[in-house]
Amino acid sequence: MRARKRFAGKVALVTGASAGLGEALARRFAQEGADVALLARREGRLAKLARELSEAHGVKALPLPCDVTADWEVTSAVRQAVQGLGRLDVVVANAGFGVGGPAFELTVDDYRRQMETNVFGVLRIVYATLPELAARGGSLAMVGSVNGHLALPGTAPYAMSKFAVRALAETLRYDLAPHGISVTHISPGFIDTEIRRVDNQGRLHPGRVDPVPAWLRMPPETAAAQIADAILRRRAEKVLTRLGALAVWLERNLPSLMAWAKRRMAGRTEWKSPEGALS
């Protein structure tokens, strides 16, 4: 089925666009008629994706190599996006990875590395794009995690970063509303991406087996379609996957049951790693 052109005439900027959910989001926006600014560290993948989107959908796709942990790279990439595409209507702060493990094996540097990407990386994108979004009453989306609602054993840095993203989104939703900017917080559960193949240093291990069964993982294309719809409808929150939504509901409504489950998880070896994260 051909996607509707609901974003025709719009420009969407997506971070972490070289793979996984970010790539799927870029494809979705292009399918729906948007020109896209693609930000990520892997230049080759970005260039290939940009060519594919332009040829397949007749949109402008601008590859912009960018590390969200570097202030000047973010400001430069956003400036180039506006110069090259003329405007920004939708911004998705998606870039991130997971740091985890037993608390006694983690260091302050592990937490610092996690926060630089998952929290300050989001902040850099937000502040670099706010003027354009305010000028057009645009939409800002921040990709958090189900782990931003519940903290599981062995995921302290990751959960800490995603709780911070959720708090940021909730605060900015009110701060930016007078400027006509909508803020959507995205909480993915298990999505079929590379995140569980990336180590604590941010290095990808392509041969690593995903510990999450395939039947529990949502295809990134399905996730991207649901996210695009939530952004278009200017929704405040979107939790992805049925398991993710169930976990959030249980944490809010049956905290004692969840606390019991977490104590059980803490005694199992497989939960003493970031691979147990719900995103």
Sequence and secondary structure as in RCSB ss.txt:
>XXXX:A:sequence
MRARKRFAGKVALVTGASAGLGEALARRFAQEGADVALLARREGRLAKLARELSEAHGVKALPLPCDVTADWEVT
SAVRQAVQGLGRLDVVVANAGFGVGGPAFELTVDDYRRQMETNVFGVLRIVYATLPELAARGGSLAMVGSVNGHL
ALPGTAPYAMSKFAVRALAETLRYDLAPHGISVTHISPGFIDTEIRRVDNQGRLHPGRVDPVPAWLRMPPETAAA
QIADAILRRRAEKVLTRLGALAVWLERNLPSLMAWAKRRMAGRTEWKSPEGALS
>XXXX:A:secstr
     TTTT EEEEESTTSHHHHHHHHHHHHTT EEEEEES HHHHHHHHHHHHHHH   EEEEE  TT HHHHH
HHHHHHHHHHS  SEEEE         GGG  HHHHHHHHHHHTHHHHHHHHHHHHHHHHHT EEEEE  GGGT 
  TT HHHHHHHHHHHHHHHHHHHHHGGGT EEEEEE  SBSSSGGGB TTS B TTS  SS GGG B HHHHHH
HHHHHHHTT SEEE SHHHHHHHHHHHH HHHHHHHHHHHHTSGGGSSGGGS  
